Amino acid sequence: MSISSLITRRDVLASSAVAAAVDTVGLFAGTAATSVQTNEIRPFSYKATDDQLADLRRRLANTRLPDRETVADFSQGVPLKTIQQLLDYWRTEYDWRKVEARLNNYPNFITEIDGLDIHFVHVRSKHENALPIIVTHGWPGSVVEQLKIIEPLTNPTAHGGIEADAFHVVIPSMPGYGFSGKPTATGWNAERIATSWIELMRRLGYTRFVAQGGDWGAVITDLIGVQAPPELLGILTNMPGAIPAEIDQASLAGQPAPAGLDDEEKSTYEQLVFFYKHVYYAFWMGTRPQTMAGFADSPIGLATFLLDHDARSLEMIARSFDGQPEGMSPDDVLDNVTLFWLTNTAVSSARLYWENKLGFFSPKGVKVPVAVSVFPDELYQTPRSWAERAYPNLVHFNKLPKGGHFAAWEQPMLLTEELRTGFRSLRKEI
């Protein structure tokens, strides 16, 4: 995920005025280079070749590992023990074909939007009055993040809900991620993706829909809310863009907490300061994504980079490889890493950071109805006071008892219930 306009390429290299001009030129240049638009929706399935999987195994077998870290904690990154456990499991036990079969069991499609092929999973509920929803993943994620919530959302009566809780579910792969096309020109930023998602829902024939996302998906979902197409009923975010600008800037600089914050706000401020001290990956991808070429050649290098997103997620993943699965299992982790490897999307996915010129955590100006879900192990816990300022039409706010940054992966039933509850008041408009 990205963090602040201060760390993006635009702000490093240019003033905001010049940056806006550069971004506009890039957008039109990218559009001019694309092919004629087609509205065709094509069925899609994926099967890795035996040669691809054999090549992966050979590379894993030839991995050269580093020395052990010189500390007894996670302060130097992914511990050698976890790397070795992941490598051994990937080589000897992990089966890509299982997640491949799960993914292909759902209807997958490709359609061209704004000159780029967009992959998406589209599962319609059997219930006639289901609410259409578009769900967006983040980095370092993919559509496999959301596979666990498809059945509870589309078939609620079999998963603790009622017929009135049903959703039609659309889960796209972001440009440069997974099975979507890789942009060959600049301009594919979060705003453009949001516009494309609105077009996708229209193309599918939905005259009313809601949207949800975390990480980059939260930014894109906020921007769908900013664009506020007439079909949009509301959004739910589990990574709110609600940090006041002065708080965001001070925490990025590592300054003492500003005066006037209550205890909850001070706690959130400290969480932000901690996160900003450990956000090396966003600086790298936001300025030099092409320098990540080694991740296209080394599967274990790719895996360790993807694992080291945030402190609590890394600790949870390490425990899972130690035999204490909670939230994500070793298979969950490697399903996503292997998808990145097979599609060679380490660099193409990173370019979204390079394109970004937005403050990731800042309010975007969303006026549509908004539901906010706060998970305790998220990068920061948004105080309700800040959520109410950022989202003047806040229809739902809830703090969950467990779960972290990858909500759909870690706590699919909790997120499912949040989606049911958060959008319940909006269903009357279907």
C-alpha positions in Angstrom: 0.0 0.0 0.0 1.0 3.6 -0.4 1.3 6.1 2.5 1.5 9.8 1.8 1.9 12.2 -1.0 5.3 13.1 0.5 6.8 9.8 -0.6 5.5 9.6 -4.1 7.6 10.2 -7.2 5.6 13.3 -8.1 6.4 15.0 -4.8 10.0 13.9 -4.7 10.7 15.3 -8.2 8.4 18.2 -8.7 6.1 20.9 -7.2 2.4 20.0 -7.0 1.6 22.3 -10.0 4.2 20.6 -12.2 3.2 17.2 -10.9 -0.4 17.8 -12.0 0.7 18.8 -15.5 2.9 15.7 -15.8 0.1 13.4 -14.5 -2.3 14.9 -17.0 0.1 14.4 -19.9 0.8 10.9 -18.8 -2.9 10.0 -18.6 -3.7 11.2 -22.1 -0.5 9.7 -23.5 -1.5 6.3 -22.0 -5.0 6.6 -23.4 -3.8 7.6 -26.9 -1.6 4.5 -27.1 -4.4 2.0 -26.4 -6.5 0.1 -28.8 -10.2 0.7 -29.8 -12.5 0.0 -26.9 -14.5 -3.2 -26.9 -17.3 -4.1 -24.5 -16.9 -7.8 -25.0 -16.7 -9.9 -21.8 -14.7 -13.1 -22.3 -14.7 -16.2 -20.1 -11.4 -16.9 -18.5 -9.6 -19.7 -16.7 -6.0 -20.2 -15.8 -3.8 -23.3 -15.7 -0.1 -23.0 -15.1 2.0 -25.2 -17.3 3.9 -28.1 -15.9 7.0 -26.4 -17.2 6.3 -23.3 -15.2 5.8 -25.3 -12.0 8.9 -27.3 -12.7 10.9 -24.2 -13.2 9.7 -22.8 -9.9 10.8 -25.9 -8.1 14.2 -25.8 -9.7 14.7 -22.2 -8.7 13.6 -23.0 -5.1 16.0 -25.9 -5.0 18.8 -23.6 -6.0 18.0 -20.8 -3.5 21.0 -19.2 -1.8 19.9 -18.0 1.6 21.5 -15.2 3.6 23.1 -15.4 7.0 20.9 -15.4 10.1 19.9 -12.0 11.5 21.9 -10.6 14.4 18.8 -9.9 16.5 16.2 -12.0 18.3 13.2 -10.1 16.9 11.7 -8.9 13.6 13.6 -5.6 13.5 15.8 -6.7 10.6 13.0 -8.1 8.5 11.8 -11.6 7.8 13.8 -14.0 10.1 15.9 -16.6 8.4 13.9 -19.3 10.3 10.7 -18.2 8.6 12.4 -17.9 5.2 13.7 -21.5 5.6 10.3 -22.8 6.7 8.6 -21.1 3.8 11.2 -22.4 1.4 10.9 -26.0 2.7 7.1 -26.0 2.6 7.0 -24.4 -0.9 9.4 -27.0 -2.2 8.0 -30.2 -0.6 4.4 -29.7 0.4 2.7 -26.8 -1.3 0.3 -27.6 -4.2 -0.6 -24.7 -6.5 -3.1 -26.8 -8.3 -5.5 -26.6 -5.3 -5.9 -22.8 -5.3 -5.9 -22.9 -9.1 -8.9 -25.3 -9.0 -10.7 -23.1 -6.3 -10.2 -20.0 -8.5 -11.4 -21.7 -11.6 -14.4 -23.1 -9.8 -15.8 -19.5 -9.8 -16.8 -17.7 -13.0 -13.8 -15.7 -14.2 -13.8 -13.2 -17.0 -11.7 -10.7 -19.0 -12.9 -7.4 -20.5 -11.1 -4.5 -22.0 -11.6 -1.2 -20.3 -9.8 2.0 -21.4 -7.5 -0.1 -23.6 -6.4 -2.6 -20.9 -7.6 -6.1 -20.2 -9.2 -6.4 -16.8 -9.6 -9.8 -15.1 -12.4 -10.2 -12.6 -14.3 -12.9 -10.7 -18.1 -12.5 -11.0 -20.3 -14.7 -8.8 -24.1 -14.0 -8.8 -26.2 -15.0 -5.9 -29.2 -17.3 -6.4 -31.2 -14.8 -4.4 -33.2 -12.4 -6.7 -32.7 -9.2 -4.7 -29.0 -9.6 -4.0 -27.0 -6.4 -3.7 -24.2 -6.1 -6.2 -20.8 -5.3 -4.7 -17.3 -4.7 -6.2 -14.5 -5.7 -3.8 -10.9 -4.5 -4.4 -7.7 -6.0 -3.1 -4.5 -4.2 -2.3 -0.8 -4.8 -2.2 0.8 -7.3 -1.7 -2.5 -9.0 -2.6 -4.6 -10.4 -5.4 -8.1 -11.8 -5.9 -7.1 -14.8 -3.8 -7.5 -12.5 -0.8 -11.3 -12.5 -1.2 -12.0 -16.1 -2.1 -13.1 -16.9 1.4 -15.8 -14.3 1.4 -17.5 -15.3 -1.9 -19.7 -18.1 -0.5 -20.8 -16.3 2.6 -21.8 -13.2 0.6 -23.5 -15.0 -2.3 -25.1 -17.8 -0.3 -25.8 -16.2 3.2 -28.5 -18.8 4.2 -25.7 -21.4 4.3 -23.4 -19.2 6.3 -25.3 -17.8 9.2 -27.2 -15.1 7.4 -30.6 -14.6 5.8 -31.7 -14.2 2.2 -31.9 -10.4 2.6 -28.1 -10.4 3.2 -27.2 -11.8 -0.3 -24.7 -10.1 -2.6 -23.7 -10.5 -6.2 -19.9 -10.3 -6.0 -17.4 -8.8 -8.4 -13.7 -9.1 -7.6 -11.4 -7.5 -10.2 -7.6 -7.8 -10.4 -6.0 -4.3 -10.4 -4.0 -3.3 -13.5 -0.6 -4.9 -13.3 -1.8 -7.5 -10.8 -2.7 -11.1 -11.3 -4.4 -11.9 -14.6 -5.2 -8.3 -15.6 -3.2 -6.5 -18.2 0.1 -4.7 -17.4 0.0 -1.1 -18.4 2.6 -0.2 -21.0 2.3 3.6 -20.6 1.9 5.9 -17.6 -1.4 7.0 -16.2 -2.9 4.0 -14.5 -3.3 5.5 -11.1 -5.9 4.9 -8.4 -8.3 7.5 -9.9 -8.3 5.8 -13.2 -8.8 2.4 -11.7 -11.9 3.8 -9.8 -13.3 5.1 -13.0 -12.7 1.7 -14.7 -14.5 -0.1 -11.8 -17.5 2.1 -12.3 -17.5 1.2 -16.0 -17.1 -2.5 -15.2 -20.2 -2.5 -13.0 -22.2 -0.7 -15.6 -21.0 -3.1 -18.2 -22.3 -6.0 -16.1 -25.7 -4.3 -16.1 -25.8 -3.2 -12.5 -28.0 -0.1 -11.9 -27.3 -0.1 -8.2 -24.1 -1.3 -6.4 -21.8 -0.8 -3.4 -18.0 -1.0 -3.1 -15.5 -2.3 -0.5 -11.8 -2.4 -0.2 -8.7 -2.4 2.1 -5.2 -1.2 1.4 -5.1 0.1 -2.2 -8.6 -1.2 -2.4 -9.6 1.3 0.3 -8.1 4.2 -1.7 -9.8 3.0 -4.9 -13.1 2.5 -3.0 -12.9 6.0 -1.6 -12.3 7.4 -5.0 -15.3 5.6 -6.4 -17.2 7.4 -3.6 -15.7 10.7 -4.6 -16.8 10.2 -8.2 -20.2 9.2 -6.8 -21.8 7.7 -9.9 -25.6 7.6 -9.7 -25.5 3.8 -9.4 -23.4 3.9 -6.2 -25.4 3.4 -3.0 -22.4 3.5 -0.6 -19.0 2.2 0.3 -17.4 0.2 3.2 -13.7 0.6 4.0 -11.6 -1.3 6.5 -8.6 1.0 5.9 -10.2 4.5 6.2 -8.8 7.6 4.6 -9.5 9.6 7.7 -6.3 10.9 9.1 -6.3 14.7 9.4 -3.6 16.3 7.3 -1.7 17.9 10.2 -1.7 14.5 12.0 -0.5 12.7 8.9 2.3 15.2 8.3 3.5 15.2 11.9 3.5 11.4 12.2 5.4 11.0 9.0 8.0 13.3 10.3 8.1 11.4 13.6 7.3 14.5 15.7 5.8 14.4 19.2 2.0 14.0 19.2 0.2 17.4 18.6 -1.5 19.0 21.6 -5.2 18.5 22.0 -5.5 14.8 21.2 -7.5 12.5 23.4 -6.1 9.1 24.6 -7.6 7.2 21.6 -6.2 9.7 19.1 -2.8 9.7 20.8 -2.7 5.9 20.5 -3.5 6.1 16.8 -0.9 8.8 16.3 1.7 6.5 17.9 0.6 3.7 15.6 1.1 5.9 12.6 4.6 7.0 13.7 5.6 3.4 14.1 4.3 2.4 10.7 6.0 5.3 8.9 9.3 4.2 10.4 8.9 0.8 8.7 7.5 1.6 5.3 10.6 1.1 3.3 8.8 -0.9 0.6 6.5 2.0 -0.3 9.5 4.3 -0.7 11.2 1.8 -3.0 8.1 1.1 -5.1 7.1 4.7 -5.2 10.4 5.9 -6.6 12.4 3.0 -8.2 10.0 0.1 -9.1 12.1 -1.1 -12.1 15.0 -1.7 -9.7 13.0 -4.6 -8.3 14.0 -6.7 -11.3 15.5 -9.4 -9.0 12.0 -10.3 -7.8 11.2 -11.4 -11.3 14.1 -13.9 -11.1 14.1 -15.2 -7.5 10.9 -16.7 -6.0 12.3 -16.6 -2.5 13.3 -13.0 -2.9 9.8 -12.2 -4.1 8.2 -14.1 -1.2 10.2 -12.4 1.5 9.5 -8.9 0.1 5.7 -9.6 -0.1 5.7 -11.0 3.5 7.3 -8.0 5.0 4.4 -5.6 4.7 3.6 -4.7 8.3 4.8 -5.8 11.7 1.7 -7.6 12.9 1.0 -9.4 9.6 4.6 -10.6 9.5 4.5 -11.9 13.0 1.2 -13.7 12.3 2.6 -15.3 9.2 5.8 -16.4 11.0 3.6 -18.0 13.7 1.6 -19.8 11.0 4.8 -21.4 9.6 5.6 -22.4 13.2 2.5 -24.5 13.3 0.2 -21.9 14.9 -2.2 -20.9 12.1 -4.4 -18.0 12.8 -5.9 -15.9 10.1 -3.7 -16.7 7.1 -2.3 -20.2 6.8 1.0 -21.1 5.0 -1.1 -22.2 2.0 -2.9 -18.8 2.0 0.5 -17.0 2.0 1.9 -19.2 -0.8 -1.3 -19.0 -2.9 -0.8 -15.3 -3.2 3.0 -15.4 -3.6 2.8 -18.1 -6.3 0.2 -16.1 -8.2 2.6 -13.1 -8.2 5.4 -15.4 -9.4 3.5 -17.2 -12.2 2.1 -13.9 -13.6 5.5 -12.1 -13.2 3.8 -9.1 -11.6 6.3 -8.0 -8.9 7.4 -4.9 -10.9 4.1 -4.2 -12.8 2.2 -4.2 -9.5 4.7 -1.9 -7.8 4.2 0.8 -10.5 0.9 1.7 -8.9 3.0 3.3 -6.1 5.1 5.2 -8.6 1.9 6.5 -10.2 0.4 7.7 -6.9 0.2 11.4 -6.0 -2.4 11.1 -3.2 -2.0 11.0 0.5 -2.9 7.4 1.2 -4.5 7.9 4.6 -5.9 11.4 4.0 -9.6 12.2 3.6 -10.6 12.3 -0.1 -13.9 14.2 0.1 -16.3 11.2 0.1 -19.9 12.4 0.5 -21.8 9.2 -0.2 -22.9 6.8 2.6 -19.9 5.2 4.2 -19.4 2.2 6.5 -16.2 1.9 8.5 -14.8 -1.3 10.0 -11.8 -1.0 12.3 -9.8 -4.2 12.9 -7.5 -4.2 16.0 -4.3 -5.3 14.2 -4.7 -2.9 11.3 -1.9 -0.4 10.7 -3.8 2.1 12.8 -7.2 2.1 14.5 -9.2 5.1 13.2 -11.0 7.0 16.0 -14.7 7.5 15.4 -14.2 11.3 15.7 -11.8 11.3 12.7 -14.1 9.0 10.7 -17.0 11.3 11.2 -15.0 14.3 10.0 -13.7 12.4 6.9 -17.0 10.8 6.0 -19.9 13.2 6.8 -22.4 10.6 5.7 -21.2 7.8 8.1 -23.8 5.1 8.3 -21.9 2.5 10.2 -18.8 2.4 12.4 -17.6 -0.7 14.3 -14.5 -1.9 16.1 -13.9 -5.6 15.6 -12.5 -8.0 18.2 -9.8 -9.5 16.1 -8.2 -9.3 12.6 -5.7 -7.1 10.9 -4.7 -5.6 7.6 -5.9 -8.5 5.3 -9.4 -8.7 6.7 -11.0 -10.9 4.1 -8.1 -13.4 4.3 -7.7 -13.3 8.1 -11.3 -13.0 9.4 -13.7 -13.7 6.4 -16.8 -14.2 8.6 -16.2 -11.0 10.6 -15.8 -9.0 7.4 -18.8 -10.7 5.9 -20.9 -9.7 8.8 -19.6 -6.1 8.5 -20.6 -6.0 4.9 -24.1 -7.3 5.7 -24.6 -4.9 8.6 -22.9 -1.9 7.1 -25.0 -1.9 3.9 -28.3 -3.1 5.4 -29.8 0.4 5.6 -29.0 1.0 1.9 -30.7 -2.1 0.4 -34.1 -0.4 0.4 -32.8 1.6 -2.6 -32.3 -1.4 -4.8 
